[in-house]
Amino acid sequence: MNLWNKYTSAIRQNILFSNNENKDLEFWRDDMFVNTIVYIIPLSVIALVPSVIWANDAKLYVMVWIDLLSVTTALFIGIKKGIKIKKRKLLFIGTVYTLSFSLIYFVGLNSTLYLLAACFLSTFIYTFKNQFTPALINLYISILYISLYYLELTPSHLVTFKTNELFAVFSNLIFLSFLICSLVPKLFNGLEESFKNNIEHTKKIENQNEVLKEITWIQSHVVRTPLSRILAITNLLKENKNSEEEKEFLIDSIIVSSEELDTVIQEIVTKSENVSSKYK
């Protein structure tokens, strides 16, 4: 368990070397990307061995190199320091799409699920200027594969399907890809509004706490000074035999201290009213 914690911590420090303290939507997208890399690295290494053995037995040596390159890229994304997270995401997305197309080309149409997964992951971890970019990539890949099929440039041993099956598979892939790209941003828009409201509310509470701390300090320090002076003068008037001049001086001092105390109390009341009206 300690080894896993050290591994997770190392990956997070490498990728999230600039922390977003606000923890807004972009922060959670980055966090989701980090968690994806954390789990993909060990799982891809585990999956690498049987995949390479199968590709080697099938004499698909290009697929062997693509598998090795994909795992190496995942390790590079997680381990290499000093790379901006945006570049890491783009490299990851490019690797996932390259692997997905290679699987479709060398393994068959059953691997179209990888393209759908690539679209889903891309939409979740990266903010595209055009929200339909992942779906468009799947569309272009579908057109490319269909073109290769009609030009008879696909592996002949995989052509065990009819033309209508080919169009059915890719049309469903494109439909689901555009559906994902339509719905996920709407979800994120709602989450982003919620994050903004939470951040704004947190800032209001923090500001309110600062004002309340200031009021508490005034009550415990500033109020105490004139109040202590009034108590002391009152004791002098009560316990000592004072001349008329001394009594007049002490009474004037009480008045001055009382006015000072009244000013401080008014300041506290004003600050309290401002807090109540501003942070309702």
Secondary structure, 3 states (H helix, E strand, C coil): CHHHHHHHHHHHHHHCCCCCCCCCHHHHHHHHHHHHHHHHHHHHHHHHHHHHHHHHHCCCHHHHHHHHHHHHHHHHHHHCCCCCHHHHHHHHHHHHHHHHHHHHHHCCHHHHHHHHHHHHHHHHHCCCCCCCHHHHHHHHHHHHHHHHHHCCCCCHHHCCCCHHHHHHHHHHHHHHHHHHHHHHHHHHHHHHHHHHHHHHHHHHHHHHHHHHHHHHHHHHHHCHHHHHHHHHHHHHHHHCCCCHHHHHHHHHHHHHHHHHHHHHHHHHHHHHHHHHHHCC
